[in-house]
Amino acid sequence: MAEKNHANSNSLISLTLGILSILIPFVGLILGSIGVVVSRKAAKELVITNQGGSGLATSGLICSVVGITIQIFAVMGIIAFYFLTNEV
């Protein structure tokens, strides 16, 4: 009987961090950065070991990058709003 390959735990962590980086304002920038690092680590581990979870690692990377992008635009929007509405 063939042994069932379990998903890599780092790939699941990267997906969780990526989703949280989209949902949580301001903290999402930090979570997204950590998610990118963990997903790259998971991808390297998946090449060495014969575990499953490459789709989770890829999804975690994509969600983390999207979360970072959303957070950067949010911060830029708040800064622009502050400077445009603040009269000197």
Secondary structure by P-SEA (a helix, b strand, c coil): cbbbbbccaaaaaaaaaaaaaaccccaaaaaaaaaaaaaaaaaaaaaacccccaaaaaaaaaaaaaaaaaaaaaaaaaaaaaaaaccc
